[in-house]
Amino acid sequence: DDYLHPNAKGAKIIAQNVHRYLVPIQQSLCIDKTLGSHMVLQRNRLNTLKGKGTVGEKVIIEFNQQQYSTSVDTLGDWSVQIASQAAGGPYTIQVYTDDERIEFSDVWFGDVFLASGQSNMAFPVKSSKGADSLINRANYSNKIRLFRNKNLVATNNVSWDAATLEKVNDLEFFEGQWELASAQSIADFSAVAYSFAKELAKAFKDEIPIGIIDMSVG
C-alpha cells in the first residue's frame, strides 16, 4: 500500500521466483497447451516443440524416424526445433524421459492461420446464415483442423469476481485444443475463420492441410 514494499501476493511472486533458482524444479513432463493430437504445423519451415519438466532431465523427441534431444533448463522449460517438412501426414510424435512418455498422433503439416478480432470475428457458425448446411457438412474434409481459444469469461458489462480477475492476471484467460472439423466443433467456432479455412481447402483441392486458430474476444 505504500507503493514501495510488495503486498502479500507480490512477496509470494518474488519468493517463488527466487526459489526456482535455489531449488531445482520438479514437475511432470508436459507439452505446451498449443500442441497436441490432430494439430497442423506450418509446412516448409522449422517448427518448435516445447513444454515443461524436471530441471536437468533429458527429453527425447522421436518424429518421422528422427530423434532429437534436449535438457530441461533451470526454469523447468524445454524446447527443440524439428526439421522442415513438406505438406502431408499423418505423423506421430513421441516425447519422453527416463520415467515419462507423451504421444500425440494424427499430426499434419500444412498452412496455419490465426484468426483474431472482436465481435465480428467471434460470431459463431451456429448463428450464421446457412448454418445448418455448414454444420451438416462439417466433416467433408479431414484436413481442416481447428483450435478454438475458449474465453474464461464473457467480456460483457458484468463485473468479474476476485477469482476470475486473478486468473486473468495470471494469463489464464484462454484455453483450447486441436480438433477435427465436425458438427460439434465448428458450431461455436468463428464463422469467418471457418469459412476462410473451408475456402482454402477447396482452393487447394484438399491436398494441403489447413490449421485455423480462433483467438477472438467479443
Disulfide bonds with the S-S distance in Angstrom:
none
